[in-house]
Amino acid sequence: MKEREIPYKIYLEENEMPTKWYNVRADMKNKPAPLLNPATLEPMTAKELGVVFCDELVAQELNETDAYIDIPTEIRDFYKMYRPSPLVRAYCLEKKLDTPAKIYYKFEGNNTSGSHKLNSAIAQAYYAKQQGLKGVTTETGAGQWGTALSMACSYFDLDCKVYMVKVSYEQKPFRREVMRTYGASVTPSPSMTTEVGKKILSDHPGTGGSLGCAISEAVEVATKTEGYRYVLGSVLNQVLLHQSVIGLEAKAALDKYGIEPDVIIGCAGGGSNLGGLISPFMGEKLRGEKDYQFIAVEPASCPSFTRGKYAYDFCDTGMVCPLAKMYTLGSGFIPSPNHAGGLRYHGMSSTLSQLYDDGLMEARSVEQTSVFEAAEQFARVEGILPAPESSHAIRVTLDEALKCKETGEEKTIVFGLTGTGYFDMVAYEKFHNGEMVDYVPTDADLAQGFAGLPKVQ
């Protein structure tokens, strides 16, 4: 098909929506290292994980052999409210940049929760309901995951307890109120409602919190409350599995018009969006069928990939969760409260960490003022106000497109627009008022986090 015939937005038909999730681990030669029991340093068993997570989610977490896993009908029916999501050609941005590059973005903000997080939230709520649970607990950073989970729990009539990173709780009251509208209880973390929260506040008075802190509190409540389990919005294998609908749809849309991407870019905090977007393309690379350049973009204030260590570490600040081998800054690392986005996690998905360590993808860190400059530039020409997290991917997309302008290369770039930024106006206000600052941790700052890494051979 000729280039001029490619529409502005590529929509798949409803019957073209994926019926199975893709499990990239099945095609990985080097599998992600297993989760370890912190007491025994032995791989976590399904029984042990079942104390924290829903049974079916445990099975998905441990499954490294099945390349495709059926999406239950009830979940697919829910997906139909907002999926398939559009793949958009950024013609206006290309013109503004005067670049020969072709830029596409997979837009995941066209649902009530405003982000890609709903893809996994509805799946996890479904399995909790199937197991007969009363409710679930979780953490949220910028509030996107908490918003999505509260919506999903409302749909299945489940109780939802959200521990929200305190600095985000204070900076983003409207996101908090959306969660409460869907019936969730929202607690700023760290809090005095849990033992681990009290300890963190004692050790770090006045802290703005982190995802690691919020995870600790949510896990404590789940394990101490009958009929509840903990669910997580990123990092875990099961979450990357659910988010593979993003990449599967993106690939189907590109294939429909004979488009082959050269570069695929995603923001990276814990890894759910990035892992979901790249998974089917990475599968082709792993099988030796095609080659792509994958770029993970993370904040310079929380640089897990670019400055972290590849080691076993606790998944949470309170050190109550299993140990995961990942690129990490140390579970005690807490990003600066000046950080304006939700990419605040100290580590990275074990699956993505293994792929990165194997040299199958690259990573870049960017400072937040440059991220918001890119967000504003995108909004002015493409008409969507992007979330700060998504704007990390936009920043590097602009950089790559401008490189093409310099070299004359006609690369095709695809990036993930994970959500909208209409609840992030405090951050935009600080940027416009010149009050936003770039914080980059020093080597000494990072050394403090590394010093707390557990001694695992």
N, C-alpha and C positions, 0 to 999 in steps of 0.2 A: 504494500500500500504506500502511496506517495506521502511524503512528509506533510504537504499542505492539507491532507485529508484527516490528519490526526486531530480529534476534537480537543477543545480547551480542557474539558473534564472527561475522563474515561470512567464510565460506570459499567460494572458487570451486572448481568441479569441476576435475579434472585436465585435461579437454578445454577448459577455459576459460583455461588458462595461455597466455600469449603465445607465438606461434610466430615472431614477428619482433620485433626491437628497433626502437625509434623514434628517429630521428635529428632532433632539434629544429632543427639548423642548416639543414635543407632548407626550413624555414618562416620562417627569420629573414631579414628584409629587409636588415639590416646584419649581414654575416657576421663571425665572429671574425677578428681579424687573423692572418695566417699566422705560423708559426714562422720565425725568421730564423737563418741561419747566422752565428754570431758573428764569423767571419773576413771574410765578404764582405758581411754585412748584406742578403743576398738571401734570398728565401723558400727554405726547405729543400725539396729534391727528395725523391721517394720513394727514390731510390738512396742519398742521404745518410742519410735516416732509417733505412734498412734495415741500416745498420751497427750501429745500437743496438737497434732493435725488430724483431719478427717481421714478415715481409712482409705477411701478411693484416691485421695490426694497423695497419701503415702505411697500407694502403688505406682502412681504416676511419677512421683519423685524418684523412685528407685528403678524405674524402667529404662534400661539402656539398650534394649534389643528391638523393640517394636518401632519401626520408622513412622507408622501412622496409627493414631488412636482415634476411635470414633467420637464425634461430638454428639452427645445425647440430643434427642429431638427437642426436649424442653428448652435446652440452651440455644439450639439453632432457631427455634421459634422466637426467643427473646432477641437474638442477634438481628432478626429481620426488621426490628424497629429502627435500626440504624446502619445495618450492613446489607450489602457490601458498601464500604466507604469509598469515596472517589479518589482517583489518582489524577492529580491536576498538573497540567503543563504550565509552568510559570512564565508565560510569554512576556508579560509586562516587566517582570524582573530581568529577564534576559535582555530586553530592549534597553532598560535603564542602565544595565551594566555594560551594554555594548559588547557582549561576549558571544563567541561562536558556540559556546557550550549550550546544551539543551538541558533544562532543569525541570525535574518533576518532583512533586511532593505527595506523599500519601497522607491524606488529611483524616486524623482520628478525633477531631474535636466536634464532630457533627452529631453528638448525642447529648442527652440531658446532663450527664456528669461532666461533659466538657473535655474528656481526654480518653486515651486508649485504655485506661485502667479498668473500664467496665467489662472489657473482653474477658478478663480473668476473674473479676469480682462476681459476675453472674455464675461462672462455673463453680467457684468455691462455695458460694451461697447455696447453689443447687445440691452439691454433694453433702453439705452440712444438713440440709433439709432431708435428703434421702436417708441420712443416718439417724434421723429423729432427734437432732440436737435442739436445744432451746435457743441458742444464740452463739455468736462468735465475738472474739476480741481482735483488735488489730492496732497498728500504729499508722500514722500518716505524717508526711513532712509538710509539703506545701498545701496539702488538703485534697489533692486530686484522687488519691487512692481511697481516703476516707469517704469522700463524696460518692465515689462509684460503689463502694461496698455498702454504704448506708442505703443507696438506691436499690441495690440487688437484694439486700436483706428485707427491705420493705416489700419487695415483689414477692418474696417467699415467706413473709410474716415471721422473720427471725429477729431476735434482739441483737443489737449491734453496739458494742462498746469500743469507742475510738480514743486512743491516746495520741494527741496531736503535739508535735514538737512545739515547745512553748513560744519560741520566737515567731513561728508561723501563726500560732493561735492568736497572738497579739497583733501581728501585722495583717492578718487576713480574716477579719471577723465575718465577712460575708460568706466565705467558703465554710466557715464553722456553722453559720446559720443554715446553709443549705443542708448540711448533714443533719442538723436538728430538725429541719423540716421533714426529712425522710424518717425521723424517729430515732436517730442514733443519739447516744449520750457521748459528749465530747469533753475530754479532760486534758488540760495542758500538762505536758510532760517535760521534765520530771515533776512528780506530784507527791503529796503526802498521803495518797490513798493506797500506796503499796510499800512493802518493806524495801524493795530495791530502789524505789523512787526516793524514799527518805534517806537512804545511804548516799545516793548520787548527790542530793541536795546538800548533805552534810559535807561531802568531799569537795563539791564544787558550788559553793553558795552563789546564788544569783545567776547561775548558768541559763542560757537560752535553750539548752537541750540539743538533742540530736536524734536521728532515727534509731541509733543504737540504744539510747535511753528509753525511747518510746516502745521499742520492741521488748525490752526487758520487762517493762510494766505490763504490757499486754499479755505476754507469756505467763507471768506470775498469776494474773487474774484468771486466765483460761485454765491453768492447771489446778487452781484452788476453788474453782466454781463448777459444781456438778452440771453436766449437760452442756458445757461450753468447750469449744476448741479455738485455737489460735489460727488466723489466716494472715498471709503475708502478700503484699502487693508487688514485690519485685524479688530479685536475687535467686529465688529457688527455681529448680528445674521445672517444677510443675507450672510455675507462672510463665516461664519462657515458652513452654509448650502451648498454653492457652493463647499467648500473644502471637503465636505463629500464624494466626488468621490474617494478621497484617501483611506479612511477607507473602503468604500464599495468594492473597488477593492482588497484591502489587505485581507479583510475577505473572499471574493470569492476565491482568490488564495489559502489561507490557507485551506479553506473548501475543495477545489478541491483535496487536498492531505491528508485530514484528520488531519491537524495540528492544535492544540489548544494552543494559546499563554498563558503564565503565566503572563508576564510583558509586558506592552506597554509603550514606552517612546517617548516623543516629546519635542522639544525646545519650550519655551514659551516667547513671547514678548507681543503681543496683544492677541494671541490665535488662529489664523486662522489655522496654520499647526496642532497644537495639537488637536484642536477641530475637524478638519476634519479627522485626523487619528483615533481618539478614538471613534468617534460618534456611529457607528453601534455596536461596542463592549460595549460601555457605555449603549446603548439601551437595550442590553441583560441583563446587570447588573441591570438596573433600573426595568426591567420587571421580575427580579428574575429568569431568565433562566440560566445564567452562572455568574461566578465571575472572575474578572481580577484585577491585580494591575496596576494602571495608575500612571505614574510619569511625572510631568511637571518639566522641567529643565530651570532655568532662570539664568541670570548673577548676580553675587554677587554685581556688581556695580549698578544694577537696580532691586532690589529684591521685586517686587510688591507682590507676593504671600507670600514669607517667612518672610518679615518684614513689609509689608504694612498693612493698615487698611481697613476693609470691611465697606465701607461708600459711600454715594452719593458724587460724585465729578464731576467737569467739565472734559469733554473729551479732552480739549485742553488748552494750556497755556494762550491763549488770552481770555479765558472764554466767548466765543461766541457760543459754542455748547451746546447741551442739557446736563443735569446731568445724569450720569449713576451710578448705585450702583455696585461697583466693588472693588476688592482689589487694592488699590492705594497708591502711595507715595505722592500724592498731585499734582495737575496740574502744580504747580510752580517748581516741582522738575526737574532739568536738569542733566542728567548723566555726569560723567567726560568725557572730550574729549579724554581721554586715552582709553575709551571703544572702542573696535575694531569691534564690530558686529552691526547688525541692530536691536537688541532687546533692543531698547532705549525708549520704551513707559512707561509712569508713571503708567499706570493702566493695567487692564486685562479684557478680555471679561466678560460681565455680566453673560453669560451662564456658562462659566467655573468657574467664581467666586462663583456662587451658588452651583455648583457641588462640588467644593473644600470646601466650608463652610459646606456642608452636609456630609463631610467626605468620599466622593465617589472617591476621588483621592488625591494624595499627591504631594508635591513640594519640590524641592531641588535647592539651589543656588550654583554656582560653579565659581571659579576665572578664569580669562581669560588665564593666563599662562598654567594652567592645561588643559584648553579647547584646546589650540593650541598644547599641547603635545599629546593629544588624536587625534587631527586632523592629525598630522604628522604620528602617529603610524598607523592610519587607512589608510592613503594614501599610505604608504610604502607596505602594505600587500594586500589591496583591489583594488589599482590602480585608485582610484577616489580622486581628491583633493576636500575635502568638504568645503562648506561655513562655516564661523565662527559660524553662527547661528545654523546650523545643528550639528556642532561639540560639542555644549552643550549637545545634546542628546547622541552623541558618548561617551562623557566623562562619563556619568552615566551608559551607556551600558557597558563600560569597567569595571566600578566599580562593577556592578551587576554580570557580568560574572566572575570576580575574586572572588567574594563572593561564587559563585557556586564552584569554584576551591577549596576553603577552606572547604566548607561544603560537597562537593560531590553531591549536588543537580543538577539534570538535567533539569533545567528550560529552557523554550523556551521564548526568548526575541525578541520582534519586536520593531524597532525604525524607526522614520521618517528621511530619508536623504533628506532634503527639497531642496537642491540645490548644485551647484558647487561653488568653491571658486577661480576660475581663474581670477576674477576681484578684488580679495581681496589680491593681492600680497604685497601691502604696509604693511598690517598687518602681513602677514607671514614674510616679511623682518624684521620688528621690532622684531618679536619673535626670528628669527634666529640670529639677531645681539645683542640679550640680552637687547634691548631697551624697551621691553614691560613690563609694571608694572601692578600690581594688585591694583585696587582701590576699597575699600569697604567703603561706606558712614558710618560715625559715627552716633550714635543715635542723636546727636545734628544736624547733617546734615538733617536727616530724620524729625526731629521735626520742622524744618523750613517749609518743605513741608506740614506736617500735620496741621500746624497752619493756612494754607490757605484753609482748607477744608470748604465748605459751611455748614451753620447750617441748616440741614434738619432733621426733626424728623423721 
